[in-house]
Structure formats: C-alpha cells, structure tokens
Amino acid sequence: MGPPKSGRAISQQAFDEMVKENMEDLGMDPTEALQDAIQTLTLQGVDLSGIVTCVPGESNPVMECLDKLKQLNGNWSDLNHVEDENAVNEIVELLEELYDMCEDKGSGNAAIACFHITPELSLLTLPVFTLVPAVLFFWTYIGQHLPQNFLY
C-alpha cells in the first residue's frame, strides 16, 4: 500500500523529463531511471494514473491508437468525410481497439486514454455517432472515466 493520494499530479512531459534526467545526469539505464522516477513520485504522493510509465523508446498501444486518431483528426478538414466509408471504418476500428484496451481492468489503459485524449478527438467522432453504434458505446465508456473538468 502506497501513500494516500494527495491530489498532486504531474504532466506526461514532466514525467518523461524526470526519467530522461535520471538517465543523463545520474547515468541510469532506462529501466532503472523509470523505476526511480515512479518510486520517487509515488513516495511524494503524486498520482501517476494516466501517465504512460514505460521505458523510454518503448511504445504504448493506447498512445499509438490515440496518435492515429489525432492524425486522422488532422486530415479531417470538413464533415464531408463522413461519407467516405474508409475513413469512417478506420475511425471505428481505432475506437473499438481503444475500447478493448480500456476494458482491460487493472491495466491503467482507461486512465491513460482519459488523460491523453483531447476535446478535438471527441469532435472527430461526433459525426460518426449516428452511423456506428460502437462509437457511441466507446464514448459512453470513456465519458465515465473523464476528469470532471475535461471540457472546461
């Protein structure tokens, strides 16, 4: 059992910088630097839920999925793309993949997705709601895990 959660938080960028500093300044290997950062922050009562805690250079499937959705969002210039069946199918496949990862209890994937998802991504999938029920189920699930101030 760790220290009680004090409501202290850290950004992904600050966490990544801490791991990088451990490697560069203290000469730690990536795994050791990661474990030290996690232990130090946990002892300080920092809430690490939503933070991707993997060895630098390793990929995280939730972040990969969100990155693909963000890339689609960048290409989504107008709502006429809803008529593009390939684009809609790609969005649905990514959301179903993300949903499945978030359903994995104890993995921390839902917290990571909620921490790193952006309001812009929610706007990307809104036009697809009426076309594909799976999208609605995904956003209903994610909506239950979003911080209360997400859209404010």
Helices and strands as residue ranges (DSSP letters): E 8-9, H 12-26, H 30-43, E 46-47, H 61-75, G 79-83, H 85-103, H 109-116, H 119-125, G 126-128, H 133-143
